[in-house]
């Protein structure tokens, strides 16, 4: 069995979107699947991880990406006003005009390269992983040109993403264009894999011709080897990852301020937006607020392990937030530190935290409940009763990344 994995994000690109394709490529060869990866020479993404290494048992093929560089418009616009702001918005029109997303400019080069690899290597199946949604155009085109089977892996919803600012007209208009991609996946993919059940529900609404299989992200226990927890003199609660879309640190920071706890350090690895940073600095936390820049994933995991507690923040976003099950939750579980989860209380993330008995779940905007949870965690720590959160052997095996990739391998082997 030979598979070609097509992904926009792969080392040395950094960030959460890299881990799923990277772990697929790392583990699939151990299940007897010859694995080839097609990725950009440089995706021009906002994060890089020079310490991340490509898998040693997979062939990695690179092809030129000519598209625009990754940006965070809300950050760049925040510092501009007047004519500078107008000029920036005018320059952004080109990016907004690219549908389904800015990465579509990679498709012509990627399609040609993928066809060559499929024919030269005798590939049985092409596995695309999105976002960006334009990756699915590559899978459909390669299937049409070569007759190879196409498996579409969806890490996020194609349309109803919880982080989309749908109250804005341009965002709603762009979201409507994704319906075309969803219909393409539903009508052409030979198998569809999703990272959580809510994504599966969305694509099932388009009556796909193929089976939809949910294969969640998983916990990478080996990645924590050599990383230790050293009890601190202060209570350190750590959040790792970027803030974008509707993700909001302010209810937690307000709760921390109202708690009156002067021995709690809020540590954000990946920093806050400029707007939130300036707001937070106005609360007068001083050294009790640590804003650390994005670095390697190894560094992020080290901070997770060496914390008294971990902070998970997910927006409610109407009904869109409930089904979200981010990859970060599995990192937190593998770190085995107590979790303060300010997430939709009836959602998938809350259910997993409760099943693992790994922490406290509160609503993301309930400042009072967040404050009480934080006070309770700090009191248990001060009394010496805040232990780690080891997983049960059954759950540990079930959510392991290797087990998840084994499930994927069984699906792929049907196309051998």
C-alpha positions, 0 to 999 in steps of 0.5 A: 500500500502506497499513500501520498499525503498532501498538506499545506502545513509540515515542518519547518512550519509550526503551530497546531495544524502541523501535528496531525499530518506530521503524526500521520506521516510518522506512524503510517509506515509502521503499519505497512504503508509506504508514505509519501508527503507533498508539502510546500517548500515554504508555506509562508506561515506565521509560525515556524518550528525549527526543532520539529523534524520530518519523519524518518520513514516517509518520503517528503516532496516539496513544491514551490508555493507562490502565494501570499504570506500568512498574516494576522490582519486584526493584529496588523490593522490594530496599529494603523489608522487613517490613510495607512489603514485604508491602504492596508485594507485595499491591499488585502482585497487580493487575499479576500478575492482568492477562493476558497482561500489564499492557499489556492495559489499553491494548487497548480504546482501541487496538482502537477507534482502530485500527478507525477508522484502518483504515476512514478511511485505507483501510489494507491491513494491520495490523502489530503488534509485540510485546512486550508480548504483549497487542499481538497481541490488538489485531491479531486484534480489528482483523482480525476487525472490518474484514477487514484483513490482520494481520501479527504481528511478534515481537521476543521469544519469546511463551513461553520468554523467556530472561530469565523467572525460571521457577524461581518459581511465579508466573512459570511460571504467567504463562508458561503463559497466553502459550500462549493468545496463541501459539495466537491468533497461529498461527491468525489472523495472515496472516503472522508475522515474528520477530526471530530464528530461535529465536522462529520455531521456537517459533511453528512449534511451534503449526503456524501457518496463515501463513508465518513469516519471520525478519527480524532487527534491523539495524545503523543506521550513519547513527546513528553519524554524527559520533561518533568514537573518541578513544583513552583514557589507560585501557582503557575497556570499555563495556556499554550497556543495563539489567540485568533477568531473568537478566542478570548482570554479576558473572562479568565484574566478578569476572574484572576483579578477579582480572585485577589490571589497574589501568588498565581502566575498566568502564563501565556505561551504564544502571547496575546493579541496586541489589543488583549495584551494592552488591556491585560497590562492595564489590570496591573498584574505585573510579574504575575502575567507572563507573555512568552513568544511562540517557540518550538512545540517541544518548548510548549510541551515543557511549559505544559508539563511544568505547570501547576495547572493548564488553561483551556479556552474555547469560545461558545460561538453560538452552537458552533463551539460545542462540538469542537475537540481541538488537538491541544486538549490531547496535549494537555491530557498527555501532560497530566496536569490539572486542567481549568477548562473554560469551554462550552459546558455541554460540548465535546471538550467538556465531555472528554475532560470529565471522562478523564477526570482531568480538571474543572469545566466552566462556561467560557464567559462565566467570570464568577465560575472561572474565579471559583474554579481558580480559587479552588485549584489554588487552595488545593495546591497550597494544601499540597493536595493538587496532584497530577491527572494520570489517565486510566490505562484504558483511556490512555490507550484509546486516545493515543496518537498511534492508536488513532493512526492505526485506525487510519491505516485500516481505512487506507488498506481497504484501497490497497 
